[in-house]
Structure formats: structure tokens, C-alpha cells
Amino acid sequence: MEAPIQDLFTINNLWMMVSTLLIFIMHLGFATLEAGLTRAKNTVNILFKNTIIPAIGLLTYALVGFNLMYPGAEFAGSFFGFSGFGLSLPEGWDSSNYNAGYTYFTDFIFQAMFAATAATIVSGAVAERMKLGPFITFSLLYVGVCYPIVGMWKWGGGFLNTLETPFYDFAGSTIVHTVGGWAALVGAFLLGPRIGKYTPTGMKAIPGHNIPMATMGVFLLWFGWFGFNGGSVLSADPGTVSRVFVTTSLAASAGAIAALITSYIKFKTYDITMVLNGILAGLVGITAGADKMGVLDAVYIGAIGGILVVLGVIAFDKLKIDDPVGALAVHLVGGIWGTLAVGIFGELAGLNQLLSQFIGIAAVGAFCFGSSWLIFFTLKRTVGIRVDEKEEIEGLDINEHQMRAYPDFASKD
């Protein structure tokens, strides 16, 4: 028996709000993961950035981002549209007159949680050597303007959604994860590596100070991803949501196993950090097509993501691009792979779809790389983006925040 329309609306809207809460928990996951994989002397700095980013994301998305990303048909062009500052309640905002599945405010808060994620990705790649002020300035501009413009290209009815074979990105392998990944690449490159990372005698490992914290962070992210992908169904449809839960879980699991095997072959050791990043690579990879994949498709996508994340970490180190947490290999490489996988596996597989996926990756990559370069380079030339050598050696906590995360313990690094 079909439930009455109002009951269905309430159920769908409730699931969207629950998904929003799950995505919010992901910010705690990013905070603990990044803190755990960096040194103790920079813990407060990492936690501060991951605390301020959601606040920046919510406020800027309310002020300009939401109306940049969803400008409405009368305001939207193929590449840019803007329907005004602030949140304007449409007629029927609190009922199915606005949308069959959720209210206007639920729509906003769900999308706002996505917005803040892009800058969170950047914080890990630039950890331990970037000034806090310029990072906040970058996040304000990138999350407030750049991310919603790119999001509009697909989710707001822009040109990627109007291709002959529309570009497909279910929950944001490209629109969220590579958006953060491209900025992370630019930031890490322009900052340069941490002191002592690459020496004349080779690369020196700089281990994180708290692997239990990092592990907890990955499990929080995996938990939150059920809302990230499951909420992107945009309803509580039982068949699609349950399918997305299964494909998401299997891809993460396959990513873990593939990263374990790959890292053991390469390093002859059981590296927990590679397994953790393998889980995340599987999650990022499945995000573009979680609703279109079968069981084996999800396993293949996650497994290839797990292999690529290990090879990606190695490749970026060879290029001397210092990424303390592996964000580039997880979000940039994993996001590109997951987007391409839509044209290779599952219901949409085909040459035309694969071509559209390439177009989407290239367009988003060019815009995000260019805009993040402009912001970072301008900041570098004006106020500077890197702390001085003394501050970096002593740690950002005591120099940027005048406090320590563990004041009762003497720092050894």
C-alpha cells in the first residue's frame, strides 16, 4: 500500500535531514584524521582549521553560495548564474510545492554541508607549514565562490548537465572531491615541502603522532559517507538508498584490501596508513556512480582506487609534492578515477558517457586549478602563505595559537 503523499514527503525530508547530520560528522572525521597523521606540535592548528571551515562554509553558502549553485532557470546560464544574496523563501518552501522530497531549508542545509568539504580536503595537504590567516582567506573565496560555480555546472542545470550525453556525478567524485583535490595540489606545490621531508640522501618519512586518532577519523568518515552518498538519492526511496549503502560499503572494503596488498608488495610491511587511505579512496571512487553500480562494479572500482592511492602517494613523493595526509592521492586521483569509472562500469557504461566524464573532469580541473592558483599565488605575493623556518620547526600550535594540544608532554619533534 502506498503511503499518503504527505507521509512520503515527511519520510523523505527526514532522511535528508538525517543524511545532513551524517555529513556534519564527517568534519570531525577530517579533523581527527588530519590531526592524527601530522605531528603533535601542529595539532591545535589542524583542529582549528577543521573547526573554522564548516563555519565559513555555512555562512558563505547562505550569503552567496546557494544562489550561485542553484540560481534557478530564469537566472542560470550555461556557466554562471546568480539569483541574489541571502536565502529567499520561495512560495510553498515547507511543502512538496517546493520539491517532492524535501523543504527549501532542508535543501539548503544538505548542500551547505557538501560545500565545506572541499576546503577541508585542502587543509590536510597544506598542513604543518601554511599560515592560518591566508588559509582562512583562501577557504572563504574558494568555498564561497569557486565551489558553487562548479557545482552549478552539473547540479544547478549548467552546461555539463546539458551535454548530449550528460556528465554524471551522483554525489561528487568530481564536483566535491576533485574540487578540493585541485586546490590541494596547487597549495602544496606553491608552499613547497616541509623542512626535512626531501633531503639530498632521499625522502625522509615524517610520521603522524596519533594513529589511533587517524583510524577513528577514517571510521567517522566511512560512517558519514552513508549520508554523503545515501542522502544524494534526494529521497528515502528504499531500493536506491539500500543499493547505495551496499555499493558504498563494498567499494570502501575493496579499497582497504587492495591498498593492503599493494603497499605490502611495494614496502613489505603492513602499513595501516595506506589501508586507511585505501578505504577513503574506495569511498571517493564510488561516489560518482554509487546509484548505478552493481556489486562487482563497486568491488572493482574500490579495488582499483585502493591500488591507485598507494601508487599516487609514491608518485607525489617522487615529484617532491609534500602531502602529509595523502589528500591528493585520495581525493584528486580517487575522484578522477571514480568519475571515469561511471563510463566503464555499471548502468551508464559506454564510450559516449566516458567522453562526457572526461569533459567534466577537464572543465572542473581547469577552472579549479586556475582559480586556486590565482588565489594562492596572490596571497603568496602579498601577505605570504608559509610560516618562517623557526615557526615551522617549533610548531604552528605555539606560534599561531600560543597553546599546545598536549601541554603536559614535552614535544620531541
ABEGO torsion letter per residue (X at the ends): XBBBAAAAAAAAAAAAAAAAAAAAAAAAAAAAAAAAABBAAAAAAAAAAAAAAAAAAAAAAAAAAAAAABAEAAABBAABBBAEBEBBBBBGAABAAABAABBAAAAAAAAAAAAAAAAAAAAAAABGABBAAAAAAAAAAAAAAAAAAAAAAAAAGBAAAABABBBBBAAGAAAAAAAAAAAAAAAAAAAEBBBGABBAAEBBBBBBABAAAAAAAAAAAAAAAAAAAAAAAGBABAAAAAAAAAAAAAAAAAAAAAAAAAAAAAAGBBBAAAAAAAAAAAAAAAAAAAAABBAAAAAAAAAAAAAAAAAAAAAAAAAGBBBAAGAAAAAAAAAAAAAAAAAABEAABEAAAAAAAAAAAAAAAAAAAAAAAAAAAAAAAAAEABBBAAAAAAEAAAAAAGBBABAABBBAX
